[in-house]
Amino acid sequence: MNIRTITAQIDQYKTSSLTQANKAKPSPPEGQAESAADTISLSNKGKLLQTAQETANASPGIREDKVEILKDQVASGTYTTDAGNIARNMLQEELDIMG
């Protein structure tokens, strides 16, 4: 048996298989082009996370001047907190986020 004959038979089999697979694939409705690109859609949660990420990336970051003032207050023992005020602010931020 000749190697060229075997190779030709393999090529013919591949072509036949591809032709059959293409025939089995449904064609798009008349007037619509077939799209080769995949599509993706985000859920509402995904969109919210994307917005949060974009907002975080756009934020100015660490406010060095405030950090230095707080470090000095902690070091000197003059730093005080108002737990009630902190709790109110935390709740208000949550309410603002939830709308």
C-alpha positions as CSV (number, residue, x, y, z in Angstrom):
1,M,0.0,0.0,0.0
2,N,1.3,3.5,-0.9
3,I,1.6,6.2,1.8
4,R,0.2,8.8,-0.7
5,T,-3.0,6.7,-1.1
6,I,-3.5,6.6,2.7
7,T,-2.8,10.4,3.0
8,A,-5.3,11.1,0.3
9,Q,-7.9,8.9,2.0
10,I,-7.4,10.7,5.3
11,D,-7.7,14.1,3.6
12,Q,-10.9,12.9,1.9
13,Y,-12.3,11.7,5.3
14,K,-11.5,15.1,6.9
15,T,-13.2,17.0,4.1
16,S,-16.2,14.8,4.3
17,S,-16.5,15.1,8.1
18,L,-16.2,18.9,7.9
19,T,-18.9,19.1,5.1
20,Q,-21.3,17.0,7.2
21,A,-20.7,19.1,10.3
22,N,-21.3,22.3,8.4
23,K,-24.6,20.9,7.0
24,A,-25.8,20.0,10.5
25,K,-25.2,23.5,11.8
26,P,-28.3,25.6,11.6
27,S,-28.0,28.6,9.3
28,P,-29.0,32.1,10.5
29,P,-32.4,33.5,9.5
30,E,-32.7,35.2,6.1
31,G,-31.2,38.7,6.1
32,Q,-29.0,38.1,9.2
33,A,-25.3,37.7,8.8
34,E,-23.6,34.8,10.7
35,S,-21.6,36.2,13.7
36,A,-18.3,34.6,14.5
37,A,-17.8,36.5,17.7
38,D,-19.0,35.4,21.1
39,T,-21.1,37.7,23.2
40,I,-21.2,38.3,26.9
41,S,-23.7,40.1,29.1
42,L,-23.2,41.1,32.7
43,S,-25.8,40.6,35.4
44,N,-26.9,43.6,37.6
45,K,-24.5,42.4,40.3
46,G,-21.7,42.2,37.8
47,K,-22.4,45.7,36.5
48,L,-22.5,47.0,40.1
49,L,-19.1,45.4,40.8
50,Q,-17.7,46.8,37.6
51,T,-18.9,50.3,38.6
52,A,-17.4,49.9,42.1
53,Q,-14.1,48.8,40.6
54,E,-14.0,51.8,38.2
55,T,-14.9,54.2,41.1
56,A,-12.2,52.7,43.3
57,N,-9.6,53.0,40.5
58,A,-10.6,56.7,40.0
59,S,-10.3,57.6,43.7
60,P,-7.4,59.7,44.8
61,G,-6.1,57.0,47.1
62,I,-4.4,57.7,50.4
63,R,-4.7,61.2,51.8
64,E,-1.2,61.6,53.2
65,D,-1.9,64.8,55.0
66,K,-4.7,63.2,57.0
67,V,-2.6,60.1,57.8
68,E,0.2,62.3,59.2
69,I,-2.2,64.3,61.4
70,L,-3.7,61.1,62.8
71,K,-0.3,59.5,63.3
72,D,0.8,62.5,65.3
73,Q,-2.4,62.5,67.4
74,V,-2.0,58.7,68.2
75,A,1.6,59.2,69.1
76,S,0.9,62.1,71.4
77,G,-2.2,60.3,73.0
78,T,-4.6,63.1,71.9
79,Y,-6.5,61.0,69.3
80,T,-10.1,60.5,70.4
81,T,-13.1,58.9,68.7
82,D,-16.9,59.3,68.9
83,A,-18.3,55.8,68.5
84,G,-21.8,57.0,68.0
85,N,-20.7,59.4,65.2
86,I,-18.7,56.6,63.5
87,A,-21.8,54.3,63.6
88,R,-24.1,57.0,62.2
89,N,-21.6,57.7,59.4
90,M,-21.3,54.0,58.6
91,L,-25.1,53.5,58.5
92,Q,-25.5,56.6,56.3
93,E,-22.9,55.3,53.8
94,E,-24.8,52.0,53.6
95,L,-28.1,53.9,53.1
96,D,-26.5,56.0,50.4
97,I,-25.2,52.9,48.6
98,M,-28.5,51.1,48.8
99,G,-30.3,54.1,47.4
